Amino acid sequence: MKYLTFFILSVLTASLVASLIGWSIATGYLFLILIAIPLGIIIILACRQHIDTIVMDDRTREIRSFAAHRALEIWVIFGVITAVILYASVISDPLSPKITGQYQTDDNGTRSMEITVYQSGLCGNPDSVIRSTTISEIDSMDEYEAMEYCQFRRESFRDNERKGTIGMTLGLSVAALLLLFGVFNLYYLRKY
């Protein structure tokens, strides 16, 4: 097998293993992780045994080492800067939705709670309410009210889950790292 075929099989195997890990975490079948990772390693090692050509010489190894080192340096620096900017935008008041909760004590001594999620920057305006729920008698919450509260929390995070923000961020950062490595690899191949 040629090295390019090995490389394509390795990328496909890694993608399949990553997909299985993501799916198993999302569905709660965590035992699949214990199967997927070793199986992926075995497949890649078995494919590597069947490479016919010389994989790399000392020059290629040094060039890839330089390229990987430079790519990681730049990726870590820009990754930290991007992480700080994204974290600041998540916790900033003007950009984040407002969540308010109020306890109310009734005349008979029972406490109730009202939770409201407002659009960002428009707290208190009745037109800007995204969703709201009221739980009467918090101290003696029944199963229906607990399920309603859980549904409220689930719907509050549903937009982020639909967008797949974390997965897209990780995927794009890995793609950026690979692209940066490729650029440095081409640069050092031409330089040396």
N, C-alpha and C positions, 0 to 999 in steps of 0.2 A: 504494500500500500504506500502511496506517496504521502509526503508530509502534509500537503494541503488537504487530502482526504482525512488524515488523522486530525488535523486542526478542526475541520468542519464537524466531524463526529464528536470531538471533545466539546465544542461549543453547543451542539445540539443536546448532548448528554447533560452538560451543566445547566442548560435552560430547562430541560425536563426535570432535573433534580430540584432546581429552584422553584419551579411550578408546583411540584409535589409538596415541597416544604410549605409554600404559601397556602396551598389548598388544605393541607393537613392542619395547619394552625388555624385557618378560618373555620374549619368544620369540627375541630377538636379531636381528630384522630392522630394524636401525637406519636403513636407507635410507628406510623409510616415514615417518620423522619429517621428512625433507627434502621429502617430497611433501605430507604432511598439513598442516603449518603454513602454507606459502604458499597451498595450496588453500583452507584455512579463511579466510585473510585475503581472498583474492579473492572468495569467496562472500559474506562480510560486506560488503565494499565494494560489490559488485554490488547487494546488497539495499538498501544505504543510498542508492544512486542512485535507487531507485524509491519513495522516501518522498514522499507527496503533501503532507503537512501540515508546518508549521513545527516543527522538532524541539524547539527551546527558545529562549526569549528571555533577556534579560540577567538578569532576576529569577530565573528557574529555574536559570540557570547559576550564579549566586551561591549560591543555596540548596544546590544539589548540591555546590558547592565546599566550603561550610561543613560540610555533612554528611559528605562524604568525608574532610575533614581531621580532624574529631572522631572519626569511626569508626576511622581509621588510628591516631590517637594512642592511643585506648583499646585497640585490638586489639594494637598493638605492646607496650604496657605489660603487659597480661594475657598476651600470648603469651610474653614473656620470663619472666614469673613461672611460667607453666605449664610452659615448657620446662625451667626449673631444677628444678621439683618432679618432673617426669617423669624427668629425667636422674638426679636423686638417688634416685628409686625404682628405676631400672634398675641403678645401680651399688651400691645398698645391699646389704649382706651378708644381712640377714634375708629379703629378698624374692627374691633371685636364686638360681637353681639352682647347686649346687656342682659344679664339674668338677675331678676329681683325676686326676693322671697319675703313674705310677710307672715308673721305669726299673729293670730288674732285669738283673744280669749273671749269666749262668749259669756253671757250672764250666768249660765249654769256651771261654769268652771272648765268647760272643755276647750281644748286648743285646736285651731284649724290653721292650715298653711296654704297660701296661694303662691304658686311659682309662675313667673311670666318671663318669656324670652322676647326681647325687643330687637329690632334691627339696629345695626351699629350706629351710634351717635344720636339716636332718637329716643332715649329712655323717657318714659312717662307719657308719650303721645299715644293715644288709643289707636291711631291709624297705623302705627309702626309695630304692633304686636304680631309676632310670628306664631307663637302658641302659648297657651296658658292652661294651667290645671289647678284645681283646688282639692285639697285633701281635708275632709272634715274629721274631727276627732283623731288627732295624730297619735295620742296615747293609746287608742284602741283601734288602730288601723286594721281593716279587714283585708281579706285576700284580694278582693276586687280593687280596692284603693291602692294596694301595694303593686298590683299588676298595672294599674293605670300610671302610677309613678314610674315604674320601670319602662313602660311604653313611651312615656314622656321623655325620659333620658335617652332611650334608643333613638327616637325621632330627632332629638337635638343633635346627635352625632351622625345621623344618616347622611347629611350632605357631604361631610368629610369622607365617609366610607364610600359613597357613590363616586366621588372624584378619584378615590384611590390615591390620596395625596401622598401618603408615606411610600407606597409602592412606586408611584411615578417619580418621586424624588430620588429614591434609591436607584431606580432604573436609569434615570437621566444622569445621575452622578457616575454610575458605572460606565455608561456610554461615553460620558465626557472624559473619564479617566482613560478608557481604551483609545479614544480619538487622540488625546494628548500623547499617549504612549506611541501611537502610530506616527504622529507628526515628528516627535523626537527621534524615533527609530529611522525614519526617512532622512532626517537632518544628519544624524550621525553616520548613516550609510554613505551619504554623499561627501561628508567631511573627511571620513577616514577611508 
